Amino acid sequence: MMTDYKHIDEMTIMDDVVVYTITEVSKLLKTNRNFVYNLIHSGQLKAVRIGSLKVRKKDLYKYIDGLN
C-alpha cells in the first residue's frame, strides 16, 4: 500500500530537518529570501555553506529567541 504524502503538513516534515535551505527559512519566517540573505550577511543569522548556504535549525532558533 502506498502512503499519500500530500496530506502531511509541511511544518511537520520540517521538524525533523537539521539544516534548512534559504527558501525553507523564508517560508518558516513568512518572509522572502532576500530578507534571509540580509540577515545572514549582516551577521544576525548564522549560515553554513553545504553546496549552497544552509541555516542550522539551532541557529534559526537562536535568531528567533533573540527577537524578544
mmCIF file as Biopython writes it, N, C-alpha, C and O atoms, coordinates in Angstrom:
data_model
#
loop_
_atom_site.group_PDB
_atom_site.id
_atom_site.type_symbol
_atom_site.label_atom_id
_atom_site.label_alt_id
_atom_site.label_comp_id
_atom_site.label_asym_id
_atom_site.label_entity_id
_atom_site.label_seq_id
_atom_site.pdbx_PDB_ins_code
_atom_site.Cartn_x
_atom_site.Cartn_y
_atom_site.Cartn_z
_atom_site.occupancy
_atom_site.B_iso_or_equiv
_atom_site.auth_seq_id
_atom_site.auth_asym_id
_atom_site.pdbx_PDB_model_num
ATOM 1   N N  . MET A ? 1  ? 0.844  -1.186 0.000  1.0 0.0 1  A 1 
ATOM 2   C CA . MET A ? 1  ? 0.000  0.000  0.000  1.0 0.0 1  A 1 
ATOM 3   C C  . MET A ? 1  ? 0.885  1.243  0.000  1.0 0.0 1  A 1 
ATOM 4   O O  . MET A ? 1  ? 1.833  1.337  0.780  1.0 0.0 1  A 1 
ATOM 5   N N  . MET A ? 2  ? 0.577  2.178  -0.861 1.0 0.0 2  A 1 
ATOM 6   C CA . MET A ? 2  ? 1.355  3.417  -0.949 1.0 0.0 2  A 1 
ATOM 7   C C  . MET A ? 2  ? 0.770  4.460  -0.009 1.0 0.0 2  A 1 
ATOM 8   O O  . MET A ? 2  ? -0.447 4.571  0.141  1.0 0.0 2  A 1 
ATOM 9   N N  . THR A ? 3  ? 1.648  5.216  0.616  1.0 0.0 3  A 1 
ATOM 10  C CA . THR A ? 3  ? 1.221  6.296  1.500  1.0 0.0 3  A 1 
ATOM 11  C C  . THR A ? 3  ? 1.055  7.563  0.693  1.0 0.0 3  A 1 
ATOM 12  O O  . THR A ? 3  ? 1.894  7.888  -0.147 1.0 0.0 3  A 1 
ATOM 13  N N  . ASP A ? 4  ? -0.020 8.273  0.945  1.0 0.0 4  A 1 
ATOM 14  C CA . ASP A ? 4  ? -0.264 9.540  0.266  1.0 0.0 4  A 1 
ATOM 15  C C  . ASP A ? 4  ? 0.344  10.655 1.106  1.0 0.0 4  A 1 
ATOM 16  O O  . ASP A ? 4  ? -0.230 11.057 2.118  1.0 0.0 4  A 1 
ATOM 17  N N  . TYR A ? 5  ? 1.507  11.155 0.689  1.0 0.0 5  A 1 
ATOM 18  C CA . TYR A ? 5  ? 2.218  12.172 1.449  1.0 0.0 5  A 1 
ATOM 19  C C  . TYR A ? 5  ? 1.675  13.579 1.232  1.0 0.0 5  A 1 
ATOM 20  O O  . TYR A ? 5  ? 2.150  14.525 1.862  1.0 0.0 5  A 1 
ATOM 21  N N  . LYS A ? 6  ? 0.700  13.732 0.362  1.0 0.0 6  A 1 
ATOM 22  C CA . LYS A ? 6  ? 0.131  15.050 0.113  1.0 0.0 6  A 1 
ATOM 23  C C  . LYS A ? 6  ? -0.526 15.623 1.365  1.0 0.0 6  A 1 
ATOM 24  O O  . LYS A ? 6  ? -0.670 16.838 1.499  1.0 0.0 6  A 1 
ATOM 25  N N  . HIS A ? 7  ? -0.923 14.740 2.279  1.0 0.0 7  A 1 
ATOM 26  C CA . HIS A ? 7  ? -1.662 15.171 3.463  1.0 0.0 7  A 1 
ATOM 27  C C  . HIS A ? 7  ? -0.756 15.461 4.653  1.0 0.0 7  A 1 
ATOM 28  O O  . HIS A ? 7  ? -1.237 15.884 5.704  1.0 0.0 7  A 1 
ATOM 29  N N  . ILE A ? 8  ? 0.537  15.243 4.503  1.0 0.0 8  A 1 
ATOM 30  C CA . ILE A ? 8  ? 1.455  15.530 5.598  1.0 0.0 8  A 1 
ATOM 31  C C  . ILE A ? 8  ? 1.751  17.017 5.609  1.0 0.0 8  A 1 
ATOM 32  O O  . ILE A ? 8  ? 2.137  17.592 4.592  1.0 0.0 8  A 1 
ATOM 33  N N  . ASP A ? 9  ? 1.570  17.624 6.746  1.0 0.0 9  A 1 
ATOM 34  C CA . ASP A ? 9  ? 1.809  19.048 6.898  1.0 0.0 9  A 1 
ATOM 35  C C  . ASP A ? 9  ? 3.288  19.366 6.673  1.0 0.0 9  A 1 
ATOM 36  O O  . ASP A ? 9  ? 4.156  18.682 7.215  1.0 0.0 9  A 1 
ATOM 37  N N  . GLU A ? 10 ? 3.581  20.396 5.881  1.0 0.0 10 A 1 
ATOM 38  C CA . GLU A ? 10 ? 4.964  20.777 5.556  1.0 0.0 10 A 1 
ATOM 39  C C  . GLU A ? 10 ? 5.766  21.094 6.812  1.0 0.0 10 A 1 
ATOM 40  O O  . GLU A ? 10 ? 6.950  20.763 6.876  1.0 0.0 10 A 1 
ATOM 41  N N  . MET A ? 11 ? 5.162  21.717 7.800  1.0 0.0 11 A 1 
ATOM 42  C CA . MET A ? 11 ? 5.878  22.059 9.029  1.0 0.0 11 A 1 
ATOM 43  C C  . MET A ? 11 ? 6.212  20.808 9.832  1.0 0.0 11 A 1 
ATOM 44  O O  . MET A ? 11 ? 7.231  20.779 10.522 1.0 0.0 11 A 1 
ATOM 45  N N  . THR A ? 12 ? 5.385  19.783 9.761  1.0 0.0 12 A 1 
ATOM 46  C CA . THR A ? 12 ? 5.684  18.528 10.439 1.0 0.0 12 A 1 
ATOM 47  C C  . THR A ? 12 ? 6.930  17.902 9.848  1.0 0.0 12 A 1 
ATOM 48  O O  . THR A ? 12 ? 7.778  17.398 10.584 1.0 0.0 12 A 1 
ATOM 49  N N  . ILE A ? 13 ? 7.053  17.924 8.544  1.0 0.0 13 A 1 
ATOM 50  C CA . ILE A ? 13 ? 8.235  17.394 7.877  1.0 0.0 13 A 1 
ATOM 51  C C  . ILE A ? 13 ? 9.455  18.202 8.299  1.0 0.0 13 A 1 
ATOM 52  O O  . ILE A ? 13 ? 10.513 17.628 8.554  1.0 0.0 13 A 1 
ATOM 53  N N  . MET A ? 14 ? 9.328  19.510 8.376  1.0 0.0 14 A 1 
ATOM 54  C CA . MET A ? 14 ? 10.460 20.368 8.695  1.0 0.0 14 A 1 
ATOM 55  C C  . MET A ? 14 ? 10.924 20.207 10.136 1.0 0.0 14 A 1 
ATOM 56  O O  . MET A ? 14 ? 12.042 20.609 10.456 1.0 0.0 14 A 1 
ATOM 57  N N  . ASP A ? 15 ? 10.113 19.637 11.015 1.0 0.0 15 A 1 
ATOM 58  C CA . ASP A ? 15 ? 10.528 19.415 12.396 1.0 0.0 15 A 1 
ATOM 59  C C  . ASP A ? 15 ? 11.717 18.473 12.480 1.0 0.0 15 A 1 
ATOM 60  O O  . ASP A ? 15 ? 12.515 18.586 13.410 1.0 0.0 15 A 1 
ATOM 61  N N  . ASP A ? 16 ? 11.860 17.557 11.550 1.0 0.0 16 A 1 
ATOM 62  C CA . ASP A ? 16 ? 12.934 16.574 11.577 1.0 0.0 16 A 1 
ATOM 63  C C  . ASP A ? 16 ? 14.203 17.046 10.877 1.0 0.0 16 A 1 
ATOM 64  O O  . ASP A ? 16 ? 15.215 16.346 10.900 1.0 0.0 16 A 1 
ATOM 65  N N  . VAL A ? 17 ? 14.165 18.202 10.266 1.0 0.0 17 A 1 
ATOM 66  C CA . VAL A ? 17 ? 15.289 18.705 9.488  1.0 0.0 17 A 1 
ATOM 67  C C  . VAL A ? 17 ? 16.331 19.320 10.418 1.0 0.0 17 A 1 
ATOM 68  O O  . VAL A ? 17 ? 15.983 19.988 11.391 1.0 0.0 17 A 1 
ATOM 69  N N  . VAL A ? 18 ? 17.611 19.092 10.116 1.0 0.0 18 A 1 
ATOM 70  C CA . VAL A ? 18 ? 18.702 19.662 10.902 1.0 0.0 18 A 1 
ATOM 71  C C  . VAL A ? 18 ? 19.189 20.971 10.282 1.0 0.0 18 A 1 
ATOM 72  O O  . VAL A ? 18 ? 19.560 21.897 11.002 1.0 0.0 18 A 1 
ATOM 73  N N  . VAL A ? 19 ? 19.189 21.051 8.955  1.0 0.0 19 A 1 
ATOM 74  C CA . VAL A ? 19 ? 19.563 22.280 8.257  1.0 0.0 19 A 1 
ATOM 75  C C  . VAL A ? 19 ? 18.451 22.645 7.280  1.0 0.0 19 A 1 
ATOM 76  O O  . VAL A ? 19 ? 17.786 21.781 6.709  1.0 0.0 19 A 1 
ATOM 77  N N  . TYR A ? 20 ? 18.273 23.936 7.108  1.0 0.0 20 A 1 
ATOM 78  C CA . TYR A ? 20 ? 17.251 24.452 6.200  1.0 0.0 20 A 1 
ATOM 79  C C  . TYR A ? 20 ? 17.902 25.198 5.047  1.0 0.0 20 A 1 
ATOM 80  O O  . TYR A ? 20 ? 18.950 25.823 5.216  1.0 0.0 20 A 1 
ATOM 81  N N  . THR A ? 21 ? 17.289 25.134 3.892  1.0 0.0 21 A 1 
ATOM 82  C CA . THR A ? 21 ? 17.709 25.977 2.778  1.0 0.0 21 A 1 
ATOM 83  C C  . THR A ? 21 ? 17.215 27.397 3.050  1.0 0.0 21 A 1 
ATOM 84  O O  . THR A ? 21 ? 16.395 27.623 3.940  1.0 0.0 21 A 1 
ATOM 85  N N  . ILE A ? 22 ? 17.721 28.336 2.281  1.0 0.0 22 A 1 
ATOM 86  C CA . ILE A ? 22 ? 17.285 29.728 2.427  1.0 0.0 22 A 1 
ATOM 87  C C  . ILE A ? 22 ? 15.789 29.843 2.138  1.0 0.0 22 A 1 
ATOM 88  O O  . ILE A ? 22 ? 15.078 30.583 2.818  1.0 0.0 22 A 1 
ATOM 89  N N  . THR A ? 23 ? 15.322 29.126 1.150  1.0 0.0 23 A 1 
ATOM 90  C CA . THR A ? 23 ? 13.891 29.144 0.818  1.0 0.0 23 A 1 
ATOM 91  C C  . THR A ? 23 ? 13.062 28.605 1.974  1.0 0.0 23 A 1 
ATOM 92  O O  . THR A ? 23 ? 12.021 29.174 2.302  1.0 0.0 23 A 1 
ATOM 93  N N  . GLU A ? 24 ? 13.505 27.519 2.596  1.0 0.0 24 A 1 
ATOM 94  C CA . GLU A ? 24 ? 12.774 26.954 3.734  1.0 0.0 24 A 1 
ATOM 95  C C  . GLU A ? 24 ? 12.750 27.922 4.907  1.0 0.0 24 A 1 
ATOM 96  O O  . GLU A ? 24 ? 11.724 28.064 5.572  1.0 0.0 24 A 1 
ATOM 97  N N  . VAL A ? 25 ? 13.869 28.588 5.166  1.0 0.0 25 A 1 
ATOM 98  C CA . VAL A ? 25 ? 13.909 29.577 6.250  1.0 0.0 25 A 1 
ATOM 99  C C  . VAL A ? 25 ? 12.936 30.709 5.957  1.0 0.0 25 A 1 
ATOM 100 O O  . VAL A ? 25 ? 12.213 31.154 6.849  1.0 0.0 25 A 1 
ATOM 101 N N  . SER A ? 26 ? 12.913 31.174 4.723  1.0 0.0 26 A 1 
ATOM 102 C CA . SER A ? 26 ? 11.999 32.269 4.380  1.0 0.0 26 A 1 
ATOM 103 C C  . SER A ? 26 ? 10.541 31.848 4.557  1.0 0.0 26 A 1 
ATOM 104 O O  . SER A ? 26 ? 9.710  32.660 4.964  1.0 0.0 26 A 1 
ATOM 105 N N  . LYS A ? 27 ? 10.224 30.596 4.259  1.0 0.0 27 A 1 
ATOM 106 C CA . LYS A ? 27 ? 8.860  30.104 4.470  1.0 0.0 27 A 1 
ATOM 107 C C  . LYS A ? 27 ? 8.534  30.014 5.947  1.0 0.0 27 A 1 
ATOM 108 O O  . LYS A ? 27 ? 7.439  30.384 6.371  1.0 0.0 27 A 1 
ATOM 109 N N  . LEU A ? 28 ? 9.491  29.519 6.738  1.0 0.0 28 A 1 
ATOM 110 C CA . LEU A ? 28 ? 9.267  29.399 8.174  1.0 0.0 28 A 1 
ATOM 111 C C  . LEU A ? 28 ? 9.078  30.763 8.837  1.0 0.0 28 A 1 
ATOM 112 O O  . LEU A ? 28 ? 8.267  30.910 9.750  1.0 0.0 28 A 1 
ATOM 113 N N  . LEU A ? 29 ? 9.833  31.759 8.369  1.0 0.0 29 A 1 
ATOM 114 C CA . LEU A ? 29 ? 9.727  33.106 8.921  1.0 0.0 29 A 1 
ATOM 115 C C  . LEU A ? 29 ? 8.624  33.926 8.257  1.0 0.0 29 A 1 
ATOM 116 O O  . LEU A ? 29 ? 8.339  35.052 8.663  1.0 0.0 29 A 1 
ATOM 117 N N  . LYS A ? 30 ? 8.014  33.344 7.235  1.0 0.0 30 A 1 
ATOM 118 C CA . LYS A ? 30 ? 6.949  34.017 6.470  1.0 0.0 30 A 1 
ATOM 119 C C  . LYS A ? 30 ? 7.451  35.356 5.921  1.0 0.0 30 A 1 
ATOM 120 O O  . LYS A ? 30 ? 6.824  36.404 6.073  1.0 0.0 30 A 1 
ATOM 121 N N  . THR A ? 31 ? 8.611  35.259 5.278  1.0 0.0 31 A 1 
ATOM 122 C CA . THR A ? 31 ? 9.236  36.424 4.673  1.0 0.0 31 A 1 
ATOM 123 C C  . THR A ? 31 ? 9.798  36.014 3.324  1.0 0.0 31 A 1 
ATOM 124 O O  . THR A ? 31 ? 9.457  34.944 2.821  1.0 0.0 31 A 1 
ATOM 125 N N  . ASN A ? 32 ? 10.648 36.833 2.726  1.0 0.0 32 A 1 
ATOM 126 C CA . ASN A ? 32 ? 11.204 36.453 1.434  1.0 0.0 32 A 1 
ATOM 127 C C  . ASN A ? 32 ? 12.679 36.086 1.554  1.0 0.0 32 A 1 
ATOM 128 O O  . ASN A ? 32 ? 13.305 36.333 2.585  1.0 0.0 32 A 1 
ATOM 129 N N  . ARG A ? 33 ? 13.225 35.502 0.506  1.0 0.0 33 A 1 
ATOM 130 C CA . ARG A ? 33 ? 14.613 35.037 0.510  1.0 0.0 33 A 1 
ATOM 131 C C  . ARG A ? 33 ? 15.602 36.179 0.701  1.0 0.0 33 A 1 
ATOM 132 O O  . ARG A ? 33 ? 16.612 36.009 1.385  1.0 0.0 33 A 1 
ATOM 133 N N  . ASN A ? 34 ? 15.329 37.342 0.108  1.0 0.0 34 A 1 
ATOM 134 C CA . ASN A ? 34 ? 16.233 38.480 0.258  1.0 0.0 34 A 1 
ATOM 135 C C  . ASN A ? 34 ? 16.369 38.902 1.718  1.0 0.0 34 A 1 
ATOM 136 O O  . ASN A ? 34 ? 17.456 39.274 2.160  1.0 0.0 34 A 1 
ATOM 137 N N  . PHE A ? 35 ? 15.281 38.845 2.458  1.0 0.0 35 A 1 
ATOM 138 C CA . PHE A ? 35 ? 15.326 39.187 3.882  1.0 0.0 35 A 1 
ATOM 139 C C  . PHE A ? 35 ? 16.253 38.223 4.622  1.0 0.0 35 A 1 
ATOM 140 O O  . PHE A ? 35 ? 17.036 38.638 5.477  1.0 0.0 35 A 1 
ATOM 141 N N  . VAL A ? 36 ? 16.159 36.938 4.289  1.0 0.0 36 A 1 
ATOM 142 C CA . VAL A ? 36 ? 17.013 35.927 4.930  1.0 0.0 36 A 1 
ATOM 143 C C  . VAL A ? 36 ? 18.473 36.162 4.568  1.0 0.0 36 A 1 
ATOM 144 O O  . VAL A ? 36 ? 19.342 36.109 5.437  1.0 0.0 36 A 1 
ATOM 145 N N  . TYR A ? 37 ? 18.748 36.417 3.305  1.0 0.0 37 A 1 
ATOM 146 C CA . TYR A ? 37 ? 20.123 36.715 2.891  1.0 0.0 37 A 1 
ATOM 147 C C  . TYR A ? 37 ? 20.652 37.952 3.626  1.0 0.0 37 A 1 
ATOM 148 O O  . TYR A ? 37 ? 21.816 37.978 4.026  1.0 0.0 37 A 1 
ATOM 149 N N  . ASN A ? 38 ? 19.822 38.963 3.804  1.0 0.0 38 A 1 
ATOM 150 C CA . ASN A ? 38 ? 20.238 40.167 4.534  1.0 0.0 38 A 1 
ATOM 151 C C  . ASN A ? 38 ? 20.568 39.835 5.991  1.0 0.0 38 A 1 
ATOM 152 O O  . ASN A ? 38 ? 21.537 40.359 6.540  1.0 0.0 38 A 1 
ATOM 153 N N  . LEU A ? 39 ? 19.772 38.970 6.618  1.0 0.0 39 A 1 
ATOM 154 C CA . LEU A ? 39 ? 20.063 38.544 7.988  1.0 0.0 39 A 1 
ATOM 155 C C  . LEU A ? 39 ? 21.419 37.851 8.066  1.0 0.0 39 A 1 
ATOM 156 O O  . LEU A ? 39 ? 22.191 38.077 8.997  1.0 0.0 39 A 1 
ATOM 157 N N  . ILE A ? 40 ? 21.693 37.018 7.092  1.0 0.0 40 A 1 
ATOM 158 C CA . ILE A ? 40 ? 22.955 36.272 7.068  1.0 0.0 40 A 1 
ATOM 159 C C  . ILE A ? 40 ? 24.128 37.223 6.846  1.0 0.0 40 A 1 
ATOM 160 O O  . ILE A ? 40 ? 25.119 37.165 7.574  1.0 0.0 40 A 1 
ATOM 161 N N  . HIS A ? 41 ? 24.023 38.083 5.859  1.0 0.0 41 A 1 
ATOM 162 C CA . HIS A ? 41 ? 25.124 38.983 5.519  1.0 0.0 41 A 1 
ATOM 163 C C  . HIS A ? 41 ? 25.380 40.035 6.595  1.0 0.0 41 A 1 
ATOM 164 O O  . HIS A ? 41 ? 26.493 40.550 6.704  1.0 0.0 41 A 1 
ATOM 165 N N  . SER A ? 42 ? 24.368 40.356 7.382  1.0 0.0 42 A 1 
ATOM 166 C CA . SER A ? 42 ? 24.542 41.322 8.473  1.0 0.0 42 A 1 
ATOM 167 C C  . SER A ? 42 ? 25.041 40.653 9.753  1.0 0.0 42 A 1 
ATOM 168 O O  . SER A ? 42 ? 25.352 41.330 10.733 1.0 0.0 42 A 1 
ATOM 169 N N  . GLY A ? 43 ? 25.117 39.310 9.739  1.0 0.0 43 A 1 
ATOM 170 C CA . GLY A ? 43 ? 25.611 38.588 10.907 1.0 0.0 43 A 1 
ATOM 171 C C  . GLY A ? 43 ? 24.551 38.264 11.946 1.0 0.0 43 A 1 
ATOM 172 O O  . GLY A ? 43 ? 24.868 37.722 13.004 1.0 0.0 43 A 1 
ATOM 173 N N  . GLN A ? 44 ? 23.306 38.587 11.660 1.0 0.0 44 A 1 
ATOM 174 C CA . GLN A ? 44 ? 22.224 38.312 12.613 1.0 0.0 44 A 1 
ATOM 175 C C  . GLN A ? 44 ? 21.810 36.843 12.625 1.0 0.0 44 A 1 
ATOM 176 O O  . GLN A ? 44 ? 21.276 36.351 13.619 1.0 0.0 44 A 1 
ATOM 177 N N  . LEU A ? 45 ? 22.058 36.149 11.521 1.0 0.0 45 A 1 
ATOM 178 C CA . LEU A ? 45 ? 21.705 34.738 11.381 1.0 0.0 45 A 1 
ATOM 179 C C  . LEU A ? 45 ? 22.899 34.005 10.802 1.0 0.0 45 A 1 
ATOM 180 O O  . LEU A ? 45 ? 23.409 34.367 9.742  1.0 0.0 45 A 1 
ATOM 181 N N  . LYS A ? 46 ? 23.343 32.967 11.507 1.0 0.0 46 A 1 
ATOM 182 C CA . LYS A ? 46 ? 24.483 32.186 11.033 1.0 0.0 46 A 1 
ATOM 183 C C  . LYS A ? 46 ? 24.043 31.233 9.927  1.0 0.0 46 A 1 
ATOM 184 O O  . LYS A ? 46 ? 22.930 30.706 9.941  1.0 0.0 46 A 1 
ATOM 185 N N  . ALA A ? 47 ? 24.941 31.027 8.974  1.0 0.0 47 A 1 
ATOM 186 C CA . ALA A ? 47 ? 24.692 30.075 7.890  1.0 0.0 47 A 1 
ATOM 187 C C  . ALA A ? 47 ? 25.979 29.319 7.599  1.0 0.0 47 A 1 
ATOM 188 O O  . ALA A ? 47 ? 27.076 29.803 7.880  1.0 0.0 47 A 1 
ATOM 189 N N  . VAL A ? 48 ? 25.832 28.140 7.040  1.0 0.0 48 A 1 
ATOM 190 C CA . VAL A ? 48 ? 26.974 27.329 6.622  1.0 0.0 48 A 1 
ATOM 191 C C  . VAL A ? 48 ? 26.811 27.031 5.139  1.0 0.0 48 A 1 
ATOM 192 O O  . VAL A ? 48 ? 25.698 26.974 4.616  1.0 0.0 48 A 1 
ATOM 193 N N  . ARG A ? 49 ? 27.935 26.846 4.479  1.0 0.0 49 A 1 
ATOM 194 C CA . ARG A ? 49 ? 27.871 26.523 3.056  1.0 0.0 49 A 1 
ATOM 195 C C  . ARG A ? 49 ? 28.035 25.016 2.901  1.0 0.0 49 A 1 
ATOM 196 O O  . ARG A ? 49 ? 29.109 24.464 3.142  1.0 0.0 49 A 1 
ATOM 197 N N  . ILE A ? 50 ? 26.966 24.372 2.501  1.0 0.0 50 A 1 
ATOM 198 C CA . ILE A ? 50 ? 26.977 22.947 2.164  1.0 0.0 50 A 1 
ATOM 199 C C  . ILE A ? 50 ? 26.435 22.888 0.736  1.0 0.0 50 A 1 
ATOM 200 O O  . ILE A ? 50 ? 25.249 22.642 0.515  1.0 0.0 50 A 1 
ATOM 201 N N  . GLY A ? 51 ? 27.313 23.114 -0.209 1.0 0.0 51 A 1 
ATOM 202 C CA . GLY A ? 51 ? 26.881 23.328 -1.593 1.0 0.0 51 A 1 
ATOM 203 C C  . GLY A ? 51 ? 26.417 24.757 -1.714 1.0 0.0 51 A 1 
ATOM 204 O O  . GLY A ? 51 ? 27.134 25.605 -2.245 1.0 0.0 51 A 1 
ATOM 205 N N  . SER A ? 52 ? 25.227 25.032 -1.230 1.0 0.0 52 A 1 
ATOM 206 C CA . SER A ? 52 ? 24.710 26.397 -1.148 1.0 0.0 52 A 1 
ATOM 207 C C  . SER A ? 52 ? 24.547 26.737 0.330  1.0 0.0 52 A 1 
ATOM 208 O O  . SER A ? 52 ? 24.763 25.888 1.195  1.0 0.0 52 A 1 
ATOM 209 N N  . LEU A ? 53 ? 24.172 27.954 0.611  1.0 0.0 53 A 1 
ATOM 210 C CA . LEU A ? 53 ? 24.004 28.356 2.000  1.0 0.0 53 A 1 
ATOM 211 C C  . LEU A ? 53 ? 22.859 27.589 2.651  1.0 0.0 53 A 1 
ATOM 212 O O  . LEU A ? 53 ? 21.792 27.412 2.064  1.0 0.0 53 A 1 
ATOM 213 N N  . LYS A ? 54 ? 23.106 27.144 3.868  1.0 0.0 54 A 1 
ATOM 214 C CA . LYS A ? 54 ? 22.085 26.464 4.672  1.0 0.0 54 A 1 
ATOM 215 C C  . LYS A ? 54 ? 22.115 27.081 6.073  1.0 0.0 54 A 1 
ATOM 216 O O  . LYS A ? 54 ? 23.137 27.610 6.509  1.0 0.0 54 A 1 
ATOM 217 N N  . VAL A ? 55 ? 20.995 27.007 6.757  1.0 0.0 55 A 1 
ATOM 218 C CA . VAL A ? 55 ? 20.896 27.506 8.121  1.0 0.0 55 A 1 
ATOM 219 C C  . VAL A ? 55 ? 20.587 26.328 9.026  1.0 0.0 55 A 1 
ATOM 220 O O  . VAL A ? 55 ? 19.627 25.588 8.808  1.0 0.0 55 A 1 
ATOM 221 N N  . ARG A ? 56 ? 21.422 26.166 10.050 1.0 0.0 56 A 1 
ATOM 222 C CA . ARG A ? 56 ? 21.167 25.093 11.012 1.0 0.0 56 A 1 
ATOM 223 C C  . ARG A ? 56 ? 19.949 25.445 11.847 1.0 0.0 56 A 1 
ATOM 224 O O  . ARG A ? 56 ? 19.712 26.612 12.158 1.0 0.0 56 A 1 
ATOM 225 N N  . LYS A ? 57 ? 19.180 24.425 12.207 1.0 0.0 57 A 1 
ATOM 226 C CA . LYS A ? 57 ? 17.970 24.621 12.994 1.0 0.0 57 A 1 
ATOM 227 C C  . LYS A ? 57 ? 18.288 25.380 14.282 1.0 0.0 57 A 1 
ATOM 228 O O  . LYS A ? 57 ? 17.561 26.300 14.659 1.0 0.0 57 A 1 
ATOM 229 N N  . LYS A ? 58 ? 19.382 24.992 14.962 1.0 0.0 58 A 1 
ATOM 230 C CA . LYS A ? 58 ? 19.716 25.640 16.230 1.0 0.0 58 A 1 
ATOM 231 C C  . LYS A ? 58 ? 20.039 27.119 16.033 1.0 0.0 58 A 1 
ATOM 232 O O  . LYS A ? 58 ? 19.743 27.937 16.905 1.0 0.0 58 A 1 
ATOM 233 N N  . ASP A ? 59 ? 20.644 27.472 14.894 1.0 0.0 59 A 1 
ATOM 234 C CA . ASP A ? 59 ? 20.944 28.880 14.622 1.0 0.0 59 A 1 
ATOM 235 C C  . ASP A ? 59 ? 19.682 29.671 14.306 1.0 0.0 59 A 1 
ATOM 236 O O  . ASP A ? 59 ? 19.571 30.840 14.676 1.0 0.0 59 A 1 
ATOM 237 N N  . LEU A ? 60 ? 18.738 29.043 13.630 1.0 0.0 60 A 1 
ATOM 238 C CA . LEU A ? 60 ? 17.467 29.706 13.363 1.0 0.0 60 A 1 
ATOM 239 C C  . LEU A ? 60 ? 16.712 29.963 14.670 1.0 0.0 60 A 1 
ATOM 240 O O  . LEU A ? 60 ? 16.168 31.047 14.873 1.0 0.0 60 A 1 
ATOM 241 N N  . TYR A ? 61 ? 16.683 28.956 15.557 1.0 0.0 61 A 1 
ATOM 242 C CA . TYR A ? 61 ? 16.020 29.120 16.851 1.0 0.0 61 A 1 
ATOM 243 C C  . TYR A ? 61 ? 16.700 30.190 17.686 1.0 0.0 61 A 1 
ATOM 244 O O  . TYR A ? 61 ? 16.034 30.967 18.370 1.0 0.0 61 A 1 
ATOM 245 N N  . LYS A ? 62 ? 18.027 30.232 17.633 1.0 0.0 62 A 1 
ATOM 246 C CA . LYS A ? 62 ? 18.784 31.239 18.379 1.0 0.0 62 A 1 
ATOM 247 C C  . LYS A ? 62 ? 18.419 32.642 17.875 1.0 0.0 62 A 1 
ATOM 248 O O  . LYS A ? 62 ? 18.233 33.561 18.672 1.0 0.0 62 A 1 
ATOM 249 N N  . TYR A ? 63 ? 18.320 32.801 16.557 1.0 0.0 63 A 1 
ATOM 250 C CA . TYR A ? 63 ? 17.908 34.094 15.988 1.0 0.0 63 A 1 
ATOM 251 C C  . TYR A ? 63 ? 16.506 34.455 16.478 1.0 0.0 63 A 1 
ATOM 252 O O  . TYR A ? 63 ? 16.282 35.576 16.933 1.0 0.0 63 A 1 
ATOM 253 N N  . ILE A ? 64 ? 15.579 33.532 16.391 1.0 0.0 64 A 1 
ATOM 254 C CA . ILE A ? 64 ? 14.191 33.798 16.788 1.0 0.0 64 A 1 
ATOM 255 C C  . ILE A ? 64 ? 14.126 34.133 18.272 1.0 0.0 64 A 1 
ATOM 256 O O  . ILE A ? 64 ? 13.422 35.063 18.665 1.0 0.0 64 A 1 
ATOM 257 N N  . ASP A ? 65 ? 14.850 33.389 19.098 1.0 0.0 65 A 1 
ATOM 258 C CA . ASP A ? 65 ? 14.855 33.661 20.547 1.0 0.0 65 A 1 
ATOM 259 C C  . ASP A ? 65 ? 15.402 35.051 20.850 1.0 0.0 65 A 1 
ATOM 260 O O  . ASP A ? 65 ? 14.964 35.694 21.805 1.0 0.0 65 A 1 
ATOM 261 N N  . GLY A ? 66 ? 16.347 35.517 20.052 1.0 0.0 66 A 1 
ATOM 262 C CA . GLY A ? 66 ? 16.942 36.833 20.253 1.0 0.0 66 A 1 
ATOM 263 C C  . GLY A ? 66 ? 16.046 37.991 19.860 1.0 0.0 66 A 1 
ATOM 264 O O  . GLY A ? 66 ? 16.378 39.144 20.134 1.0 0.0 66 A 1 
ATOM 265 N N  . LEU A ? 67 ? 14.923 37.713 19.228 1.0 0.0 67 A 1 
ATOM 266 C CA . LEU A ? 67 ? 14.000 38.775 18.807 1.0 0.0 67 A 1 
ATOM 267 C C  . LEU A ? 67 ? 13.234 39.383 19.983 1.0 0.0 67 A 1 
ATOM 268 O O  . LEU A ? 67 ? 12.715 40.494 19.880 1.0 0.0 67 A 1 
ATOM 269 N N  . ASN A ? 68 ? 13.165 38.669 21.080 1.0 0.0 68 A 1 
ATOM 270 C CA . ASN A ? 68 ? 12.402 39.158 22.247 1.0 0.0 68 A 1 
ATOM 271 C C  . ASN A ? 68 ? 13.067 40.308 22.926 1.0 0.0 68 A 1 
ATOM 272 O O  . ASN A ? 68 ? 12.548 40.824 23.916 1.0 0.0 68 A 1 
#
